[in-house]
């Protein structure tokens, strides 16, 4: 009932696909490329062990997911189908399933190039692959793993940080409207906001230096190289909000002070008339 799952370490006799294996993709011979992929990713076994060509496929075809996204997105499902193994029998109503996703997960220690998260396989799928591919079990498993390992924590921390800054600002404006100028409470908020702005600008500078940018066309002839951090509307609004909060703190509050002085003067006049 529990067959031994196939190993990820192919035996020496495993066919070693050459770099020209996916040349049919460039020639738009999709059917032939599909047959080759299915043959390479078929798990075979004999008395000596299991044989699986996925590791050699990714080793000899750098940027495989990128190539398929650009030239043959209809083959992505075929590729991901070959990264799943499941048992033939059920046990307690469940079927054992293995996902071989190490080559599309991205390991920073093994491949420094994968340090660029914007060119990782998952990022390429998000920007270039059909939407239907995200319903594939391999992609769903990859997303669940990254979300549970670090994605959810990072997302919640980011949301809590910027929501805290906004609530802090609104509290000062509503609960302490009499504060005029750079008071202690406003100085603390300004310090946190300036630190956040400096960190975001530092990330933008680092991304621009590393070439992690996206070309954005402005008007008809202007093209700007924008850091990836600022290519999403949420991050752009966050940066602008922090800048506006900092500017608001240092704005002159003469109008507010004059209004408070008028209110105090009118109260004094009323007291004088009463006396």
Helices and strands as residue ranges (DSSP letters): H 23-26, H 30-40, E 44-46, E 49-51, H 54-60, H 64-71, G 73-75, H 76-81, E 84-86, E 97-99, H 102-105, G 112-115, G 117-119, H 121-128, G 131-135, H 137-146, I 147-151, H 152-175, H 184-210, E 213-218, E 222-227, G 228-231, H 233-250, H 254-274
